């Protein structure tokens, strides 16, 4: 059986993404997908996300980020991918 490739994705989510439950919805979605990392609000009104896990699950999570929870209005998601580092133990809301 082939080993599953793990990657890390860093994303900046733009739009109406603060004050709409985005971080906690992202944490819940990431946990369901078995991803590790963090999500946090940024002073400029964006949300930053770093996640690690199997390539297909990270891709599924990024697709979710492009829509977000029901009250969000995502206008753009900047994504950078690289090899996973194994740094994270779970997925948290960072402050």
C-alpha positions in Angstrom: 0.0 0.0 0.0 1.4 3.4 -1.0 2.1 6.0 1.7 -0.2 9.0 1.7 1.5 12.2 1.0 1.1 14.9 3.7 1.3 18.5 2.8 1.0 21.9 4.6 -1.1 24.7 3.2 -1.0 28.3 4.4 -4.0 30.4 3.4 -5.2 34.0 3.8 -9.0 34.3 3.6 -10.4 37.6 2.4 -13.9 39.0 2.6 -16.5 39.2 5.5 -14.7 36.5 7.5 -14.5 37.9 11.0 -17.4 38.0 13.4 -19.2 35.3 11.5 -18.0 32.1 13.3 -15.3 31.5 10.7 -12.5 30.4 13.0 -14.6 27.9 15.0 -16.3 26.5 11.9 -12.8 26.1 10.4 -11.6 24.3 13.5 -14.6 21.9 13.4 -14.2 21.2 9.7 -10.4 20.6 10.0 -10.9 18.3 13.0 -13.5 16.2 11.0 -11.0 15.9 8.1 -8.2 14.9 10.5 -6.0 18.0 9.8 -3.7 19.7 12.2 -2.7 23.4 12.4 -4.4 26.6 13.4 -6.7 29.5 12.4 -6.6 33.1 13.6 -8.1 36.5 12.8 -5.6 39.1 11.5 -5.7 42.9 12.2 -6.4 43.7 8.5 -9.7 41.8 8.7 -8.5 38.6 7.0 -8.3 35.1 8.5 -5.0 33.2 8.4 -4.9 29.4 8.3 -2.1 26.8 8.4 -3.1 23.2 8.1 -1.3 19.9 7.5 -2.6 16.5 6.5 -3.2 14.2 3.5 -3.1 16.1 0.2 -6.8 15.2 -0.6 -8.1 16.3 2.8 -6.1 19.6 2.7 -7.6 20.2 -0.7 -11.1 19.5 0.6 -10.5 21.9 3.5 -9.3 24.6 1.1 -12.4 24.2 -1.0 -14.4 24.7 2.2 -12.4 27.9 3.0 -13.4 29.3 -0.3 -17.0 29.3 0.9 -16.8 29.3 4.7 -19.7 29.2 7.2 -23.2 30.5 6.2 -22.7 34.1 7.5 -19.3 34.5 5.8 -18.8 36.1 2.4 -15.4 35.0 1.0 -14.0 37.1 -1.8 -10.6 35.5 -2.2 -8.3 32.8 -0.7 -4.5 33.0 -1.2 -3.0 29.6 -0.8 0.6 28.4 -0.5 1.5 24.7 -0.3 4.7 23.0 0.8 5.8 19.7 2.5 4.3 19.0 5.9 6.5 19.6 8.9 4.7 17.5 11.5 4.8 20.4 13.9 1.2 20.4 15.0 -0.6 18.0 17.2 -4.2 19.1 16.6 -6.1 22.0 15.0 -6.6 25.1 17.2 -8.0 28.6 17.1 -4.9 30.9 17.7 -5.0 34.3 19.2 
